[in-house]
């Protein structure tokens, strides 16, 4: 997938904001059992981090 250079900073910022939101949600669940929702949020967090990494590699 190619993302034009002019959109990459906006995409990175949006991913950072989403990652922050997911981190807050996960933080609220800290110490609780590993529920289906918590597993999904953890996977979502990993996916967002991977996307950020791909975008950063694409910028170079």
C-alpha atoms as one frame of an Amber mdcrd trajectory, in Angstrom:
protein
   0.000   0.000   0.000   1.375   3.373  -0.972   0.416   6.458   1.004   1.367
   9.805  -0.513   4.028  11.654   1.472   1.707  14.551   2.273  -0.650  12.232
   4.205   1.942  10.333   6.208   2.316  12.875   9.047  -1.462  12.970   9.491
  -1.648   9.179   9.464   1.131   8.922  12.052  -0.578  11.476  14.281  -3.913
   9.660  14.006  -2.265   6.339  14.840  -0.517   7.928  17.824  -3.838   9.286
  19.106  -5.500   5.899  18.636  -2.623   4.156  20.373  -2.989   6.544  23.316
  -6.714   5.785  23.562  -6.126   2.025  23.456  -3.388   2.357  26.081  -5.776
   4.212  28.381  -8.412   1.517  27.907  -5.859  -1.197  28.661  -4.588   0.715
  31.676  -8.100   0.760  33.122  -8.144  -3.045  32.846  -4.806  -3.526  34.564
  -4.920  -6.224  37.214  -8.153  -7.682  35.870  -8.543 -11.078  34.228  -7.454
 -11.486  30.614 -10.894 -11.144  29.035 -11.787 -11.362  25.351 -12.053  -7.555
  25.218  -8.631  -7.128  26.802  -7.093  -9.596  24.337  -8.676  -7.694  21.435
  -7.339  -4.370  22.722  -3.867  -5.852  23.133  -3.975  -7.143  19.552  -5.230
  -3.766  18.348  -2.350  -2.066  20.155   0.135  -4.391  18.450  -1.459  -3.769
  15.042  -1.286   0.003  15.499   2.377  -0.201  16.505   3.112  -2.300  13.407
   1.349   0.233  11.184   3.351   3.060  12.730   6.539   1.148  12.067   5.566
   0.527   8.425   4.769   4.201   7.902   8.081   5.247   9.427   9.958   2.843
   7.158   8.068   4.239   4.182   9.120   7.809   5.043  12.836   7.040   4.736
